[in-house]
Amino acid sequence: MKQTMKAALLTTFGGPDVVSIGETALRDMQPDEATVRIEAAGVNPLDKYGPAGGP
């Protein structure tokens, strides 16, 4: 059974309304990588322009 993680999912260009929280599969790890558990995260106000295609 493949492990999953919660993620902010962007499936199309648009404003903040196109961002959804969902489950996605963890990818296969490479020998020089590590998995890190995140307890909290923030979003920079300028990050809202990325999904919209720029400022």
Secondary structure, DSSP 4 states (H G I P E B T S, - for coil): ---EEEEEEE-SSSSGGGEEEEEEEPPPPPTT------S-----GGGGGTTTT--
